């Protein structure tokens, strides 16, 4: 009896692939299966980022300067949980969480410290922030103005993907419809004022971390992207303008070939989706993406094994044609990464970029009978899911009906069963287990940070013009009840030292909070 082997997505792997696939596609040309640039990494390597942020703005600033000194090409900012869900550090809901999973940012004061000694006009910054993404973008713009930067030249990304928060991650504040309104306000504002800024990074990463397989990650991410396109079109925005500033954020897992196939299929599918919705400019049809290696694949047992996992995932991302990449530290199943772990993670990218030969030719796995067949299989299965979602009325309706959440939960349960039943081998966990598994030194955050941040907020509120600050907040609340673009008002508010929590509350008073 022939042994059945399949990917986590349920795609059966044949013992041998012998049928050639027509390969008349070229990189840089629709449908971009082979890459969005004609020469890809031969001219310029992907942007090597390291996701970092913890404790206070001062401590994170030190880490950024360290990473830049080690060869990082762009910064990627992690924010703590209170910042993500719109609470200042001195709020009761923030207790125990300030500075823990990212940096605490309450005001323009913190933003100035976070980027002290770093020219925003000279560096590309990615900020992983969603429900409060509009406030962090306003803070970044306000700081750029203080630095004297040309806003037409500053570049970077806010994640700003609220739909995946409802489906997979949970750091939402407002109901879906007003949240979508904020996103289209950002699209509109940035297309005019900050044209090099990527206004959304549509994230499959957290969908995958929640338990989705590769096909689900692809289908749900592109469905969310389609919903954002339609929302912007309904607001009257030009798809040939705003779609150029959309980017994607994917996960890279351990199945090297399925991951490469996923990335190749994603470009082809997005090109079709954008063209179908009216995009005629090739740059508006291109799927540009950042990749992060899979956090959920890292093990607390034998953590040094994670260095190998991250290397495999780095190969998948780069052979799949990513535009930028973050590689996880080997110790991240235990804590925030130590400096040593962050350096090894960065060196992994540099070794693959400069020593492996991956960058020498475009789409190096193209033409492989296996990879081409797998690309087609991944695409076909993803289209099946997208058509189901379309039949429900699109991603927002599918989320409201619980379809996407249920699919992810089923996939996560199936995977865990396979691990527990030893049907799926995880080295160091259910096979090749070491008896004396000594954990490495871990990175810990002190709880005293909350008091430091609270003292800073108290001093800020004492020195600012509180009457002007209150007027700024009232204008935001009033505009939320109209169709006025919120971004100029939020920028004005942060420039007058309104805090992140105050601005989030100004909209909470109007829209309420979403209860899943």
Secondary structure, 3 states (H helix, E strand, C coil): CCCCCECCCCCECCCCCCCCCCCCCCCCCCCCCCCCCCCHHHCCCCEEEEEECCCCHHHHHHHHHHHHHCCCCEEEEEECHHHHCCCCCCCHHHCCCCCCCCECCCCHHHHHHHCCCCCCCCCEEEEECCCCHHHHHHHHHHHHHHHCCCCCCCEEEECCCHHHHHHHHCCCCCCHHHHHHHHHHHHHHHHHHCCCEECEEEECHHHHHCCCCHHHHHHHHHHHHHHHHHHHHHCCCCHHHHHHHEEEEEEECCCHHHHHHHHHHHHHHHHHHHHHCCCCCHHHHCCCEEEEECHHHCCCCCCCHHHHHHHHHHHHHHHCCCCEEECCCCCCCCCECCHHHHHHHHHHHHHHHHHCCHHHCCCCCCCCHHHHHHHHHHHHHHHHHHHHHHHCCCHHHHHHCCHHHHHHHHHHHHHHHHHHCCCCCCECCCECCCCCCCCCCCECCCCCHHHHHHHHHHHHHHHCCHHHHHHHHHHHHHHCCCCCCCHHHHHHHHHCCCCHHHHHHHHHHHHCCCCC
